[in-house]
Amino acid sequence: MSNFLNTVFGPLDKGSCVYFLIVCGIFYIALILLLVSEIIYTLKHFKNLNFRVVSNGVLLLFNIFLAYFVNRLLYTMCTKSLA
């Protein structure tokens, strides 16, 4: 029983840190794509912009950046703690 509990709830190896690296890469790509699309949208619809559209774009960019930063931080913590 102890072997089962150690397998299911025990510590993971350093290879499991790759999860955070992959998620970090996905959010980085999403951040770049969103930034480019926001710039293109702003340039095309410059005269019809209102505060709601601009604030939604900024908040979405901040949210994606925060997700990228958190996963990058978790990857760094994971690799440094299991070194």
Long-range contacts (C-beta under 8 A, 24 or more apart in sequence): 13-82, 14-78, 14-79, 14-82, 14-83, 16-78, 17-75, 17-78, 17-79, 17-82, 20-71, 20-72, 20-74, 20-75, 20-78, 21-75, 23-71, 24-68, 24-71, 24-72, 24-75, 27-64, 27-67, 27-68, 27-71, 28-68, 30-64, 30-68, 31-61, 31-64, 31-65, 31-68, 34-60, 34-61, 34-64, 35-61
